[in-house]
Amino acid sequence: MCMVTVRDLDPGVKEKLRARATRRGRSMEAEIRAILAAAVEVEEPEEGLGHAIVRIFGDVPAG
């Protein structure tokens, strides 16, 4: 396991994290681990449609 330190966290964000953890019956540290784990599980598209069109047709002269 590694350790991560977050500096300059807004006090309001910290309080919301604490409240969220309490609602879920977890420590704040466990809640943050769960949030981070869920965030990296979300698949993000590698390339959007607009980028694909530019990549494929970017060299074609307009008109």
N, C-alpha and C positions, 0 to 999 in steps of 0.2 A: 504494500500500500504506500501511497505517497501522501505528502502533506501539501496543501495549497493555502496560501494566505491571501486574503482579499483586503486591500487597503482602501481607504476613503469611501467605504460603503455608506451611502446616505442613511442617516438614523431612521428615517421613515421606512426605508426598505427593510432594515434590520427588524424593526418592530412588526412589519407585515409578515416577514418570515417567521418570527417568533409566534405570532398569532396563528399562522397557517399550520405550523408544526403542532401547536397545542390542540387545534381542532382535529388533527389527524392522530393525536396521541403519540407523537414522536418528539425526540429532542430536535433542537434547531439544526444540529449537525447532521442528523439522519435525514431531516427534511431537505436540506441542501443537497445531500448525496442523491436522494431520490429525484430531485428536480434536474440535476445535472445528468443523471443516467437516462431520464426520459428525453432530455433535450438532444442527446447524441443518437438516440434510437430513431429519430425522425429522418426519413430519407429525403434529401434535398435533390432536386433535379440537377443533373450535371450541366445541362445547357438548355436554356429556354428557346422557345420557337423563334423569337426575334434574332437571337444570336446565331441560331442555325441558319436562318435565311441569309443573314449578312455573310456568314462563313461560306455558304454555297454560292450565292449570287453576288457577292461583294465586288467582284472584278468585272461584272457585266455592265457595259455602259448604259446609262439611262436613256430612254427614248428609243 
